[in-house]
Amino acid sequence: MQVYAVIGYPLDHTLSPSIHNYVFRVLGVDSIYVPLRIPPKKLHYFVEVARDSLGGFNVTMPHKVAIVNLINDAMGPARVLNSVNTVMNKGGELLGYNTDYLAIRQALSERGYSGEDALIIGAGGVARAVALALRDLGCARVYVLNRTLEHGRELCSLIKSWGVDCVTLSLQPSIRLSTWLLVNATPLGINEPFPVNPRALGVGLVLDLAYMPKGDTHLIRLAREYSIPHVDGLEILVRQALEADRIWLGDIERPTWKEVLLRLRGEHP
């Protein structure tokens, strides 16, 4: 039996085992996926054990950047972002990937995004993955809105280094801006009202990377109310998990993200 894992700290609750173990069952793969709480000070010990014991593993907060210096190499977008969320064990050689980027790019492309102006709320690691996906889909201008203005400026500086125009905004009660894509790369909207009204911005597509195991975030509820096409965080979670399975298992036929998402929500196709 091959063992895979997700590591993070704290790791109080994660849906990843439900996703991957379902895929393994459907494919008839003799593998299991488990959650592991790894404190930052023990991350290097875990990596050495993983070389001998795991087929691969996923990485969540706070290890996505620190893991880069402990594995053999980061591939493609993971190297550009200096952030890894999926590691493949290739005979003891640990290779890092960023399937968040892949999932975001796929979802936006399939919803018809083709380079229109975008507003990103948040400036953390997942916001960087969004920005890189936007660049690769032809975006010419990005607005970044973040509570800490300096962090927003840092992200904008990175985006500009990729050849994309970027404007930093401060959080205000009313934003006078017209943009086609609204991206939430923060936990806003899970436990409180979302601070930006997508209809007031003339938004044509909403991407909310926050998610709730049951029900919708406030931003997704607003998108539904205003009949705005949207992508929720659970879809991105499932998409990035399936990309990790592709890296680990190869290009074999897998369940679709829609089928896995229905199962995750307790529904059936």
Secondary structure as GFF3:
##gff-version 3
##sequence-region A 1 269
A	DSSP	beta_strand	2	8	.	.	.	ID=ss1
A	DSSP	alpha_helix	16	27	.	.	.	ID=ss2
A	DSSP	beta_strand	31	37	.	.	.	ID=ss3
A	DSSP	three_ten_helix	40	42	.	.	.	ID=ss4
A	DSSP	alpha_helix	43	53	.	.	.	ID=ss5
A	DSSP	beta_strand	56	59	.	.	.	ID=ss6
A	DSSP	three_ten_helix	66	69	.	.	.	ID=ss7
A	DSSP	beta_strand	73	74	.	.	.	ID=ss8
A	DSSP	alpha_helix	77	81	.	.	.	ID=ss9
A	DSSP	beta_strand	86	90	.	.	.	ID=ss10
A	DSSP	beta_strand	93	97	.	.	.	ID=ss11
A	DSSP	alpha_helix	99	110	.	.	.	ID=ss12
A	DSSP	beta_strand	118	121	.	.	.	ID=ss13
A	DSSP	alpha_helix	125	136	.	.	.	ID=ss14
A	DSSP	beta_strand	141	145	.	.	.	ID=ss15
A	DSSP	alpha_helix	149	161	.	.	.	ID=ss16
A	DSSP	beta_strand	165	169	.	.	.	ID=ss17
A	DSSP	beta_strand	181	184	.	.	.	ID=ss18
A	DSSP	beta_strand	205	208	.	.	.	ID=ss19
A	DSSP	alpha_helix	218	225	.	.	.	ID=ss20
A	DSSP	beta_strand	230	231	.	.	.	ID=ss21
A	DSSP	alpha_helix	233	249	.	.	.	ID=ss22
A	DSSP	alpha_helix	257	264	.	.	.	ID=ss23
###
